[in-house]
Amino acid sequence: MSDLEGFGFVLPHWMYWGWLAIMPLIIMWVMKRKGISETVPLTPDEELALKLLAESDPVIHDEGNRFTQVLDWMNEKSGVFVALWTVNAVVIYFYEVVMRYLFNMPTIWVHEASYLLFGMQYLLAGGFALLHGSHVRVDILYVKLPARGRVGLDIFTSVFFFIFALAMTGTALSFFANSFEMAETTVETWGVQYYPVKGMMLLGSFLLLLAGISKLIKDIRTFKKMGAAA
């Protein structure tokens, strides 16, 4: 007798991982065919916030070179990819509410599927956030510097960023290798594979590292341009 008997419909593990892999690609393909933009129009407040961000970080709109454009494209697309996962959370939580309150058959997998999904979104969105200047920075002194000084400070502090990013990537690699080797699963009744989540930690760390490389290159380019224009 299966441990999951009597729980009603239980989403198969392969379906969960397979759907997360193909669902954003399907939506992105449909959007491209329909000519729908992946970016949402900004509100006036958002446009003002973006303008202020560009003033505080002069590199935010730097086009970079071909190499940085490839890195930025990877982080841009990965950010859109994981953002579309949110649709799944809305749908399956709606399913949970219906099953729980209308049919008195609560699921054993919806909550776990959702918090794993949100955790992977968080892990994978770091590079996208860095690309768009969305990481929190302590700017008490930063904003008091002239534009070229801010860029120069970013170049200097990138050393600490790369120490962090490389350490996180190495740690994530160790976590993923150990988890994969033991075929780790979650401790809940659903028992879904856990090593893909730790794999997303490794991938997210790598994407963050690539975003940092791109930013450093653009910082150096901008610093030189400002020096030449002075």
Steps between C-alpha positions, in 0.01 A plus 500: 500500500638839405564756774313751283178299472198685629639846429310552175693630201873523570708683240770262367853622556593473133200712406597771749858534375405453135229767515731751668752439221266545203219726624695832481638402159148439370375836631805686364449333160131594494584859601756521221252362243233747616744790505448555873785673679661323797532835679203659677439875439628705791281716717605867552634410846704213355637726225607752763664225707686374192620853422629546855669160483675594176622822659642317803651220289623643166577152363142371526420587136846439351465276195843345553670293231401177328633286783307686769191501281509119489534482879221755545276308259550181703402674823211689340346185354557295815326772702197496270505118502475465877257792532248299296511223760284723720201409283536141619482604866176691438341205318599226744407705808159558340477122450593447867230741622235331286598149607532592867185708553260363239592131501673468840801338328810710583807420296839388630704657223378852416670684788829316452493545123442873547766576757759301301396699194536835679833393645633416154371833369694679771816303421481557125399867501820640654669566166186659358474726805865606468451571130218741584663654807244350736733373771499692826809715551609709797534834324554747786839597356440372147241762405724784622766416241506644146390267220854389412576446867199269534615295204852485639368384836300228325819379331683494833225322692456241221790316666274421796216406268712245316630350826137452606380373160786252458459371856126457446555320169753262654274429798198447274701255288585298811137508621369386161760223456426354844124528452511339156724218619256402777191564281373732773127558535297728723382368836131573435256227397522600134876429510595689184864503384700771676820496296345699212439783749866495600584488130308826462713642781809417294351639179382816676846556649654460156255744342572751778871460432445564127292809580784626722754449220277692260454785747873524568579524130236771453624682810855511361374616160290774658783608732734542201237690298435741786872554544547574132205742500624689805 
